[in-house]
Amino acid sequence: MRILGKPAVPAGLLLGTLALSACSGVKTSEPVYNNPENQGLPAGQTMSNSTPLLTLGKGAAGNNGGGGGGQIQVNAYLWRATLSTLAFMPLVSADPFGGVIITDWYTPPATPGERFKVTAYILSRQLTANAVQVSVFHQISQQGQWMDSPADPSVASGLEDRILAQAADLQAADKNAK
């Protein structure tokens, strides 16, 4: 496409190029992928005591509250626990800044005529019972077509409970290691 005789640059290409060029000077002290304590965190983010590119959970001043410009707004333990709990399902999207994890459809091997999809919202930097919300979507196969069906509410609450328990375990293990 040409506008006024000049070739138009697609907006996505322009934004992608700008985003990549902004990362050119970023250096990290250790490879994140080699440190098991950072498993499940986006590249460049760590849970260690060193100063990471972006911090999760505790801010630079060591508090769980106040915000900084580049800090993630969700609890790091909840983030890791949610990713771990939903690891059996294919991941579609994980937004650590917005605290949203979306899975793709998962069909349990024991029941091939039904499938589930999960959206998890991490709502706080604090590790509290209402800091995670899980929505479960359920479909059943009828005559070769997937039809929406109500999901059992206990599935969502069970996932929330499992996430909270694992996040508490991660936090306790981190405190014991220090």
N, C-alpha and C positions, 0 to 999 in steps of 0.2 A: 504494500500500500504506500502511496506517495501523497504527501501533504505539501502543497506549494512547491512542488518540484524536488523535495528532499525525501529520502526514504524514511519512513516512520520506524522507530525502534519499539518493539513490543514492551509494554510496561513491566511485565514479569522478568524479561531479560535484563532490563535496566536495573530493577530493584535487586535481582539476584547478583548482578555484577557489583553493585554498591555494597551489598551485604558481605560478599566474599572479600572485597578489597578492604573493608573495615577490619577484617580478622587477620590481615597479613602480618601485623606486628605482635600478635598474641603469642606469648610463650608460657608454658607451664613447667613447674619444677620437676614433675615426675609423670610418666605416662599413666593416665587414668585407667586405661584398660588392663594394666598389669597389677593393679592394687585391688584385691578382692573386696576390701571395705567399700570401694566405690562402685561395685557392681550394680547396674540398674540406673545409675545416674547419667544424665547427658554428658557428653564430652566436655572437658574443661571444668567440671564441677567435682568437688571432693567432699568427703566427710571428715577429713583429717584435720589436725590442728594447724597445718600450714595455711597460708593465705591463698585461697583459690581465686580463680577468675570471677566466679559468682559464688555466693554463699547460700547455703540452704539452712533453714531452721534458725539458727542463732545468727544475729547480725554481727558486723565487724566489732561492735562494742561488747559482744558477748551476751546480748539480751535476745529474748525471743520475740520482742515486740517491734520496736521502731524500724522504720524502713530506710533503705538506702536506694539510690537510683537503680542499681543493677541487681538488687536482691530478689530472689524468688519469694513469692508470697505464701508458700505452703510449708508445712512441716516436713522436714527431710525424712524422718522416720516413717511417717504416714505415706510419703511418696514411695519409698523403697518397699514398704510392706504391701502397698497396693499393687505395685508392679510384680512383686513376688507371688502374691496371692492369685493374681490373674494370669500368671505365666503359662498356664495350660491352654489358654485361649489365644488365637492369633491377634496381635496388636495392630490396630489401624492408626491410632493417633495417641501421642502422649505429649501434653503441653505442660511443662513444669512451671511456667510462669502463670498460667491460668489455673493450674491444678486439675486438669481434666485428662482422664485416660479413657479411651474408647477402644473396645475390642471389635473384632469382626465376628461373624456368626460362627458358633461352635456347635457341632453335632456330637453328643456323647456316643461313644461306640456301642453302648448297651441299648440305646434308643435312637436308631437312625431316622425315625419319623418325626423327630423334633429337634429344634436348635435354639440356641440362646445367644444373646448379645448383651454386653454389659457396658454401661457408662458409669465411671466412678468420678466423683467430685471431691476434691480435698479443699475444704472450705476455710481453713485456718492455719496459722503458724503454730498454734498451741496443740498439744496432744490431749484432746478432750474427746468425750464420747460423741459429741455432735460435730466433730471436725471432718467427718467423712460421710458421704452419702452415695449409695449405690443404687442405680436403676437397672433392672433386669428386664429384657425384652424376650419374649418367647413366641415361637412360631411352630406350627405343626404342619406336616405335609398331608394334603388332602387331594387325591386324584392328580398328583404330580405338581401341585401348586402349593407354595408356602403361604399359610394363612395365619394372621395374628391371633394369638391366644393369650389370655391373662396369665401372667407369671405368678407363681406362688410367692406371696410376700415374704415368707420365711427364707427364701433363697437370698434375697437382697439383704435382709437383716443378718443372716448367717455369714455372708461375705463381709459385711461391715464388722461384725464381731471378730472374725478371723483377722481382718486387717488391723483392727485396734489392738488385738492381743499380740500380733507379730510386731507392730510398731512399739508397743511397750517393752517387748523382749529386746528389740534392737536398741532402744534407749537405755535400758538397764545394762545391757552388754557393753555399750559405749561408755557408760559411767564407771563400770567396773574395770574397764581397760585403762582408765586414766589414773 
